[in-house]
């Protein structure tokens, strides 16, 4: 039986006659081609941080931190002209002590890197504490100062600033954490005590037997100075675990609150506290 010849003309050879990439005589299906025209894997999605935003490179983070430290130094120096001299004294003192140990052990060159490292560390510690003290002096006595301190605490502290207040700018802030609920009032002590009592009655139906602490910020008897507020709150006993804190947070959210507009960072003249000063204060 005779076979019929194919009427299809053969494909031309050479570069000019080649078909699309990936087609070699047989149909192999579509090939995924990227933006560069080459087949390959889909581009990787950027890694996200805890805040849901893409993570930046380490170099960019270091540059950002260096910029914030420089800004914090300038702001602190304006209010504390002795800052560079105090930092220099701290560096020289630590450097000299470590080098003296090296000389006594007949190894001054071996101890030289450690002397420089610990000298710089001492200077940074002094800088952090001076910056913190300068920041506290600026905000003390200003409306919203207590909320600024509370929001800068390290750890899982859920701060609701200005949950109650008066026309005289007395304010009550609520903090939820492992100790339980902390009510922090600032302003006239008598009016603040009334705000605390009213907030306790309002919360009684949802908090159950959760411990409630109350703090009045001030320098009088039974009050907590502003510069010791964060230390006082963080030293409270841990009465709840993480799951109980989350459950209590949901109940408090269901309760609702009418928050007062509080300054984000109180400063004389109505200026805002910079992010750099907040970060230096946290590290100090």
PyMOL commands that set and color helices and strands:
alter all, ss='L'
color gray80, all
select helices_A, chain A and resi 15-17+58-79+83-104+108-139+145-151+189-207+226-234+242-255+268-270+275-283
alter helices_A, ss='H'
color red, helices_A
select strands_A, chain A and resi 158-165+171-177+180-186+212-217
alter strands_A, ss='S'
color yellow, strands_A
deselect
rebuild
show_as cartoon
